[in-house]
Amino acid sequence: MGRTLEDKNKIIDELRETLNKSQIALVIDYKGLTVAEITDLRKRLRPTGTVCKVTKNTLMKRAIAGDAKWQPMEEFLQGTSAFLLVKDDISGAIKAYQDFQKASKKTELRGGVMEGRRLSEADVKAIGELPSKEQLIAQIAGAINGLATKIAVGIKEVPASLARGIQAIVDKEKEKEGKEAA
């Protein structure tokens, strides 16, 4: 028994809602994956804020119809498709998928869409190599902290240099007075 039109419309609405919350969508060919392997992929992706949807290409075509942001995805809709819809950690999601792909050797990344642009497999890999949001924040914080330390040392050095200069003058004056007295 097939799905009713009402069921299909509900699935399309859910896909649209998930796409609206997503920053990037990746399309993979999941042919040959078992239910356990799909479940494993979903578990790996969950901490990155990614949803793995397995749905018919025709339903996804209807979900992206008229939406310029996701329209380039249409060229990837062929064969058995699973959609990785990333909400939060883009590079973390890509790395999680790549780890899964290395372990299973059964999936193939067809491409992706981000901000209305089509992404090739090479583009997706390049994005995956970028540091995560947390790593970038840590790097910026470290740079700011290093700069603040240098400024503090510099500010402290001015009075210390001045004090050493004054002390050197005082010492010279004392030395002169000692020679004149002798």
Backbone hydrogen bonds, N-H to C=O, Kabsch-Sander energy under -0.5 kcal/mol:
donor,donor_aa,acceptor,acceptor_aa,energy
8,K,4,T,-2.3
9,N,5,L,-2.5
10,K,6,E,-2.0
11,I,7,D,-2.2
12,I,8,K,-2.5
13,D,9,N,-2.3
14,E,10,K,-2.2
15,L,11,I,-2.5
16,R,12,I,-2.5
17,E,13,D,-2.4
18,T,14,E,-2.4
19,L,15,L,-2.8
20,N,16,R,-2.4
21,K,17,E,-1.0
22,S,18,T,-0.5
22,S,19,L,-1.1
23,Q,86,V,-3.4
24,I,86,V,-1.3
25,A,113,V,-2.3
26,L,84,L,-2.4
27,V,111,G,-3.0
28,I,26,L,-0.5
28,I,82,A,-2.7
29,D,108,E,-3.0
30,Y,28,I,-0.7
30,Y,80,T,-1.0
33,L,30,Y,-2.2
38,I,34,T,-2.3
39,T,35,V,-2.4
40,D,36,A,-2.1
41,L,37,E,-2.4
42,R,38,I,-2.5
43,K,39,T,-2.2
44,R,40,D,-2.2
45,L,41,L,-1.9
46,R,42,R,-2.0
48,T,45,L,-1.6
49,G,46,R,-1.9
50,T,45,L,-1.3
51,V,85,L,-2.4
53,K,51,V,-0.7
53,K,83,F,-3.0
55,T,53,K,-0.6
55,T,81,S,-0.8
60,M,56,K,-1.8
61,K,57,N,-2.7
62,R,58,T,-1.8
63,A,59,L,-1.9
64,I,60,M,-2.1
65,A,61,K,-0.9
67,D,64,I,-2.2
68,A,66,G,-0.7
70,W,67,D,-1.2
71,Q,67,D,-1.3
73,M,70,W,-1.9
74,E,71,Q,-2.0
75,E,72,P,-1.0
76,F,73,M,-2.1
77,L,74,E,-1.3
78,Q,76,F,-1.6
81,S,79,G,-0.7
82,A,28,I,-2.3
83,F,53,K,-3.4
84,L,26,L,-2.8
84,L,82,A,-0.5
85,L,51,V,-3.1
85,L,83,F,-0.8
86,V,24,I,-2.5
86,V,84,L,-0.8
87,K,49,G,-2.2
87,K,85,L,-0.5
88,D,48,T,-0.7
89,D,48,T,-1.8
90,I,88,D,-1.2
93,A,89,D,-2.2
94,I,90,I,-2.3
95,K,91,S,-2.5
96,A,92,G,-2.3
97,Y,93,A,-2.5
98,Q,94,I,-2.7
99,D,95,K,-2.5
100,F,96,A,-2.1
101,Q,97,Y,-3.0
102,K,98,Q,-2.3
103,A,99,D,-1.8
104,S,100,F,-2.9
105,K,101,Q,-2.7
108,E,29,D,-1.4
110,R,27,V,-2.8
110,R,108,E,-0.5
111,G,27,V,-1.3
112,G,119,L,-2.2
113,V,25,A,-2.4
114,M,117,R,-2.1
115,E,23,Q,-0.6
116,G,69,K,-1.2
117,R,114,M,-1.8
119,L,112,G,-3.4
124,V,120,S,-2.2
125,K,121,E,-2.3
126,A,122,A,-2.2
127,I,123,D,-2.3
128,G,124,V,-2.3
129,E,125,K,-1.1
130,L,127,I,-1.2
136,L,132,S,-2.4
137,I,133,K,-2.3
138,A,134,E,-2.3
139,Q,135,Q,-2.4
140,I,136,L,-2.5
141,A,137,I,-2.7
142,G,138,A,-2.4
143,A,139,Q,-2.2
144,I,140,I,-2.7
145,N,141,A,-2.7
146,G,142,G,-2.4
147,L,143,A,-2.2
148,A,144,I,-2.6
149,T,145,N,-2.2
150,K,146,G,-2.0
151,I,147,L,-2.3
152,A,148,A,-2.5
153,V,149,T,-2.5
154,G,150,K,-2.4
155,I,151,I,-2.8
156,K,152,A,-2.3
157,E,153,V,-1.8
158,V,154,G,-1.3
160,A,156,K,-1.4
161,S,157,E,-2.9
162,L,158,V,-2.3
163,A,159,P,-2.9
164,R,160,A,-2.4
165,G,161,S,-2.4
166,I,162,L,-2.6
167,Q,163,A,-2.5
168,A,164,R,-2.3
169,I,165,G,-2.0
170,V,166,I,-2.5
171,D,167,Q,-2.8
172,K,168,A,-2.1
173,E,169,I,-2.5
174,K,170,V,-2.5
175,E,171,D,-2.2
176,K,172,K,-2.5
177,E,173,E,-2.5
178,G,174,K,-2.3
179,K,175,E,-1.9
180,E,176,K,-2.5
181,A,177,E,-1.9
182,A,178,G,-0.9
